Amino acid sequence: MATRRNLDKQLIPVGQIRASVDWFVRKGYAIEEVLDSTGLTPAFLENESHKASYRQRIRQLENMIKLANEPGFWLKEEPDTTISAYGLLGYAMMSSATLHRAVAIATKYHKMAGAMFDLEFLQDHEDAVLRVHHLLARDEVGQMVVEELFHGITPLISLLLGREHTPKEIRLSYRAPPYLDLYAGAFRCPVKFDQLFCEYRFDAALLDEPLADADADTAKICEESCQALLGEMDIGDDMVSRICRVLLSVPGTFPCLDDIADKLHLGPRTLRRRLKDLDTSYQKILDDVRKELAIQYLTTTDLSTQQVSDLLGYTEVTNFRRAFVKWVGNSPFKFRKRQKIM
């Protein structure tokens, strides 16, 4: 598909490349072979702040395909999909009330994470559709990129729902490849070829389903998010810290004071008294947590103001805007614009 995107633009996080390089090294290949003619070095991949270009990523994938000499090898193993791999956006996904909101966030994540395609999320009658546009890579590399994406969506939705999920149909814009026999095990659904778009289709009725309760992977995200926010908030008192941890341990919900007291094995009156002695209140702590989450979302993600408002439990986006102006002195829009300039 044609695109005007600059292939030399450095937008690919090195973590993406390092994960696939490490997988090949574990298979016995030398790292120099995997990185041949990419201009990338092992030292470059060790710095999390570094980013590679689309051209370098495509070349690295070409090396992998050549070294493996096994068409469709990327479909032979179950993808190692975890919510924690998405970082703060993983927390945002788990904070969503429904699968619809979580998938919308995941779609935005792909756009901002240096993906070699645009991913559109739409509904077509009874099907929810994830459609690939503007695929940068061609031929076998392009097929690998699309098929790895679709292979990874199924376990992600399974994680979000807390039960096994299978798509309704996969549509691909190219002909059936020689490794067609791998599709049954990888996708477990009908696959159509020579279609207008590459699409992952699943039952739209699932979109309104609530997400599953937190699991060990979600707990990891909650802990990481909590540590980051506590650092930003410069909290020293143990009681306040414990309340923040409880608030962040249940994405998408903000328990009332009575529930917090119960989790801390205290009576509500005792908790109120202790917080008053610390010259604070539960509402102030809750506002501080919401403030720092809002700042993190607006600074590090491309989530809309409406989405951030929803994730923070506001029933009206105007209430969130009003609260944010009170916290930082600027509207969410102006705050984000200023951060990008800085």
JOWO-V581985 format. One record per residue. N is the residue number from 1. RES is the residue in one letter. BURIAL is 1 if it has 9 or more other C-alpha atoms within 8 Angstrom, else 0. Layout:
# JOWO-V581985
n->N res->RES burial->BURIAL
n->N res->RES burial->BURIAL
This chain:
# JOWO-V581985
n->1 res->M burial->0
n->2 res->A burial->0
n->3 res->T burial->0
n->4 res->R burial->0
n->5 res->R burial->0
n->6 res->N burial->0
n->7 res->L burial->0
n->8 res->D burial->0
n->9 res->K burial->0
n->10 res->Q burial->0
n->11 res->L burial->1
n->12 res->I burial->1
n->13 res->P burial->1
n->14 res->V burial->1
n->15 res->G burial->0
n->16 res->Q burial->0
n->17 res->I burial->1
n->18 res->R burial->1
n->19 res->A burial->0
n->20 res->S burial->0
n->21 res->V burial->1
n->22 res->D burial->1
n->23 res->W burial->0
n->24 res->F burial->1
n->25 res->V burial->1
n->26 res->R burial->0
n->27 res->K burial->0
n->28 res->G burial->0
n->29 res->Y burial->1
n->30 res->A burial->0
n->31 res->I burial->1
n->32 res->E burial->0
n->33 res->E burial->0
n->34 res->V burial->1
n->35 res->L burial->1
n->36 res->D burial->1
n->37 res->S burial->0
n->38 res->T burial->1
n->39 res->G burial->0
n->40 res->L burial->1
n->41 res->T burial->0
n->42 res->P burial->0
n->43 res->A burial->0
n->44 res->F burial->0
n->45 res->L burial->1
n->46 res->E burial->0
n->47 res->N burial->0
n->48 res->E burial->0
n->49 res->S burial->0
n->50 res->H burial->1
n->51 res->K burial->1
n->52 res->A burial->1
n->53 res->S burial->1
n->54 res->Y burial->1
n->55 res->R burial->0
n->56 res->Q burial->1
n->57 res->R burial->1
n->58 res->I burial->1
n->59 res->R burial->1
n->60 res->Q burial->1
n->61 res->L burial->1
n->62 res->E burial->1
n->63 res->N burial->1
n->64 res->M burial->1
n->65 res->I burial->1
n->66 res->K burial->0
n->67 res->L burial->0
n->68 res->A burial->0
n->69 res->N burial->0
n->70 res->E burial->0
n->71 res->P burial->0
n->72 res->G burial->1
n->73 res->F burial->0
n->74 res->W burial->0
n->75 res->L burial->1
n->76 res->K burial->0
n->77 res->E burial->0
n->78 res->E burial->0
n->79 res->P burial->0
n->80 res->D burial->0
n->81 res->T burial->0
n->82 res->T burial->1
n->83 res->I burial->1
n->84 res->S burial->1
n->85 res->A burial->0
n->86 res->Y burial->1
n->87 res->G burial->1
n->88 res->L burial->1
n->89 res->L burial->1
n->90 res->G burial->1
n->91 res->Y burial->1
n->92 res->A burial->1
n->93 res->M burial->1
n->94 res->M burial->1
n->95 res->S burial->1
n->96 res->S burial->1
n->97 res->A burial->1
n->98 res->T burial->1
n->99 res->L burial->1
n->100 res->H burial->1
n->101 res->R burial->1
n->102 res->A burial->1
n->103 res->V burial->1
n->104 res->A burial->1
n->105 res->I burial->1
n->106 res->A burial->1
n->107 res->T burial->1
n->108 res->K burial->1
n->109 res->Y burial->1
n->110 res->H burial->1
n->111 res->K burial->1
n->112 res->M burial->1
n->113 res->A burial->1
n->114 res->G burial->1
n->115 res->A burial->1
n->116 res->M burial->1
n->117 res->F burial->1
n->118 res->D burial->1
n->119 res->L burial->1
n->120 res->E burial->1
n->121 res->F burial->1
n->122 res->L burial->0
n->123 res->Q burial->1
n->124 res->D burial->0
n->125 res->H burial->0
n->126 res->E burial->0
n->127 res->D burial->1
n->128 res->A burial->1
n->129 res->V burial->1
n->130 res->L burial->1
n->131 res->R burial->1
n->132 res->V burial->1
n->133 res->H burial->1
n->134 res->H burial->1
n->135 res->L burial->1
n->136 res->L burial->1
n->137 res->A burial->1
n->138 res->R burial->0
n->139 res->D burial->0
n->140 res->E burial->0
n->141 res->V burial->1
n->142 res->G burial->1
n->143 res->Q burial->1
n->144 res->M burial->1
n->145 res->V burial->1
n->146 res->V burial->1
n->147 res->E burial->1
n->148 res->E burial->1
n->149 res->L burial->0
n->150 res->F burial->1
n->151 res->H burial->1
n->152 res->G burial->1
n->153 res->I burial->0
n->154 res->T burial->1
n->155 res->P burial->1
n->156 res->L burial->1
n->157 res->I burial->1
n->158 res->S burial->1
n->159 res->L burial->1
n->160 res->L burial->1
n->161 res->L burial->1
n->162 res->G burial->1
n->163 res->R burial->0
n->164 res->E burial->0
n->165 res->H burial->0
n->166 res->T burial->1
n->167 res->P burial->1
n->168 res->K burial->1
n->169 res->E burial->1
n->170 res->I burial->1
n->171 res->R burial->1
n->172 res->L burial->1
n->173 res->S burial->1
n->174 res->Y burial->0
n->175 res->R burial->0
n->176 res->A burial->0
n->177 res->P burial->0
n->178 res->P burial->0
n->179 res->Y burial->0
n->180 res->L burial->0
n->181 res->D burial->0
n->182 res->L burial->1
n->183 res->Y burial->1
n->184 res->A burial->0
n->185 res->G burial->0
n->186 res->A burial->1
n->187 res->F burial->1
n->188 res->R burial->1
n->189 res->C burial->1
n->190 res->P burial->0
n->191 res->V burial->1
n->192 res->K burial->1
n->193 res->F burial->1
n->194 res->D burial->0
n->195 res->Q burial->1
n->196 res->L burial->0
n->197 res->F burial->1
n->198 res->C burial->1
n->199 res->E burial->1
n->200 res->Y burial->1
n->201 res->R burial->1
n->202 res->F burial->1
n->203 res->D burial->1
n->204 res->A burial->1
n->205 res->A burial->0
n->206 res->L burial->0
n->207 res->L burial->1
n->208 res->D burial->0
n->209 res->E burial->1
n->210 res->P burial->0
n->211 res->L burial->1
n->212 res->A burial->0
n->213 res->D burial->0
n->214 res->A burial->1
n->215 res->D burial->0
n->216 res->A burial->0
n->217 res->D burial->1
n->218 res->T burial->1
n->219 res->A burial->1
n->220 res->K burial->1
n->221 res->I burial->1
n->222 res->C burial->1
n->223 res->E burial->1
n->224 res->E burial->0
n->225 res->S burial->1
n->226 res->C burial->1
n->227 res->Q burial->0
n->228 res->A burial->0
n->229 res->L burial->1
n->230 res->L burial->1
n->231 res->G burial->0
n->232 res->E burial->0
n->233 res->M burial->0
n->234 res->D burial->0
n->235 res->I burial->0
n->236 res->G burial->0
n->237 res->D burial->0
n->238 res->D burial->0
n->239 res->M burial->0
n->240 res->V burial->1
n->241 res->S burial->1
n->242 res->R burial->1
n->243 res->I burial->1
n->244 res->C burial->1
n->245 res->R burial->1
n->246 res->V burial->1
n->247 res->L burial->1
n->248 res->L burial->1
n->249 res->S burial->1
n->250 res->V burial->1
n->251 res->P burial->1
n->252 res->G burial->1
n->253 res->T burial->0
n->254 res->F burial->0
n->255 res->P burial->0
n->256 res->C burial->0
n->257 res->L burial->0
n->258 res->D burial->1
n->259 res->D burial->0
n->260 res->I burial->1
n->261 res->A burial->1
n->262 res->D burial->1
n->263 res->K burial->0
n->264 res->L burial->0
n->265 res->H burial->0
n->266 res->L burial->1
n->267 res->G burial->1
n->268 res->P burial->1
n->269 res->R burial->0
n->270 res->T burial->0
n->271 res->L burial->1
n->272 res->R burial->1
n->273 res->R burial->0
n->274 res->R burial->0
n->275 res->L burial->1
n->276 res->K burial->1
n->277 res->D burial->0
n->278 res->L burial->0
n->279 res->D burial->0
n->280 res->T burial->1
n->281 res->S burial->1
n->282 res->Y burial->1
n->283 res->Q burial->0
n->284 res->K burial->0
n->285 res->I burial->1
n->286 res->L burial->1
n->287 res->D burial->0
n->288 res->D burial->1
n->289 res->V burial->1
n->290 res->R burial->1
n->291 res->K burial->1
n->292 res->E burial->1
n->293 res->L burial->1
n->294 res->A burial->1
n->295 res->I burial->0
n->296 res->Q burial->1
n->297 res->Y burial->1
n->298 res->L burial->1
n->299 res->T burial->0
n->300 res->T burial->0
n->301 res->T burial->1
n->302 res->D burial->1
n->303 res->L burial->1
n->304 res->S burial->0
n->305 res->T burial->1
n->306 res->Q burial->0
n->307 res->Q burial->0
n->308 res->V burial->1
n->309 res->S burial->1
n->310 res->D burial->1
n->311 res->L burial->1
n->312 res->L burial->1
n->313 res->G burial->1
n->314 res->Y burial->1
n->315 res->T burial->0
n->316 res->E burial->0
n->317 res->V burial->1
n->318 res->T burial->0
n->319 res->N burial->1
n->320 res->F burial->1
n->321 res->R burial->1
n->322 res->R burial->1
n->323 res->A burial->0
n->324 res->F burial->1
n->325 res->V burial->1
n->326 res->K burial->0
n->327 res->W burial->0
n->328 res->V burial->0
n->329 res->G burial->0
n->330 res->N burial->1
n->331 res->S burial->1
n->332 res->P burial->1
n->333 res->F burial->0
n->334 res->K burial->0
n->335 res->F burial->1
n->336 res->R burial->1
n->337 res->K burial->0
n->338 res->R burial->0
n->339 res->Q burial->0
n->340 res->K burial->0
n->341 res->I burial->0
n->342 res->M burial->0
